[in-house]
Amino acid sequence: MKNVRVEEREGSSMDMTLIGERIVALAELALREHLAAISRSQADELYTLAARARLGEETKQ
């Protein structure tokens, strides 16, 4: 997985929702990259968890 660096410019702050969305996106990317190494049922479970996390964030807004 690629290293991701978040830079904060002087006088700015990152929205926690944006950070959460980036974490979910990176987790989904990692899942896709390693999907071939896990069983189908495990993959389905992980996709379901990612979808629930995304849905939970949408309902909070």
URCORBEL-V488132 format. One record per residue. N is the residue number from 1. SS is DSSP state (alpha for helix, beta for strand, coil for the rest). OMEGA is omega in whole degrees, -180 to 180 (NA if undefined). D_LAST is the distance of its C-alpha to the last C-alpha in Angstrom with 2 decimals. Layout:
n=N ss=SS omega=OMEGA d_last=D_LAST
n=N ss=SS omega=OMEGA d_last=D_LAST
This chain:
n=1 ss=coil omega=-179 d_last=29.62
n=2 ss=coil omega=175 d_last=29.40
n=3 ss=coil omega=179 d_last=28.73
n=4 ss=coil omega=-179 d_last=25.63
n=5 ss=coil omega=178 d_last=25.86
n=6 ss=coil omega=179 d_last=23.14
n=7 ss=coil omega=177 d_last=24.80
n=8 ss=coil omega=180 d_last=23.54
n=9 ss=coil omega=180 d_last=25.47
n=10 ss=coil omega=178 d_last=26.94
n=11 ss=coil omega=179 d_last=24.82
n=12 ss=coil omega=176 d_last=21.49
n=13 ss=coil omega=-180 d_last=18.72
n=14 ss=coil omega=177 d_last=16.36
n=15 ss=coil omega=-178 d_last=12.61
n=16 ss=alpha omega=177 d_last=11.91
n=17 ss=alpha omega=178 d_last=9.07
n=18 ss=alpha omega=178 d_last=11.91
n=19 ss=alpha omega=178 d_last=14.34
n=20 ss=alpha omega=178 d_last=12.59
n=21 ss=alpha omega=178 d_last=12.50
n=22 ss=alpha omega=178 d_last=16.11
n=23 ss=alpha omega=179 d_last=17.11
n=24 ss=alpha omega=180 d_last=16.05
n=25 ss=alpha omega=178 d_last=17.85
n=26 ss=alpha omega=178 d_last=20.85
n=27 ss=alpha omega=178 d_last=21.03
n=28 ss=alpha omega=177 d_last=21.11
n=29 ss=alpha omega=179 d_last=23.77
n=30 ss=alpha omega=179 d_last=25.78
n=31 ss=alpha omega=179 d_last=25.62
n=32 ss=alpha omega=-178 d_last=26.99
n=33 ss=alpha omega=-175 d_last=29.67
n=34 ss=alpha omega=-176 d_last=30.92
n=35 ss=alpha omega=-178 d_last=30.45
n=36 ss=alpha omega=-176 d_last=34.17
n=37 ss=alpha omega=-178 d_last=35.06
n=38 ss=coil omega=-177 d_last=33.32
n=39 ss=coil omega=-179 d_last=34.00
n=40 ss=alpha omega=-179 d_last=32.28
n=41 ss=alpha omega=177 d_last=30.97
n=42 ss=alpha omega=179 d_last=29.49
n=43 ss=alpha omega=179 d_last=27.83
n=44 ss=alpha omega=180 d_last=26.34
n=45 ss=alpha omega=180 d_last=25.01
n=46 ss=alpha omega=176 d_last=23.40
n=47 ss=alpha omega=179 d_last=21.78
n=48 ss=alpha omega=179 d_last=20.44
n=49 ss=alpha omega=179 d_last=19.00
n=50 ss=alpha omega=179 d_last=17.34
n=51 ss=alpha omega=178 d_last=15.88
n=52 ss=alpha omega=178 d_last=14.61
n=53 ss=alpha omega=180 d_last=13.03
n=54 ss=alpha omega=-180 d_last=11.32
n=55 ss=alpha omega=178 d_last=10.28
n=56 ss=alpha omega=178 d_last=9.09
n=57 ss=alpha omega=-179 d_last=6.75
n=58 ss=alpha omega=-178 d_last=5.52
n=59 ss=alpha omega=178 d_last=5.50
n=60 ss=alpha omega=-175 d_last=3.80
n=61 ss=coil omega=NA d_last=0.00
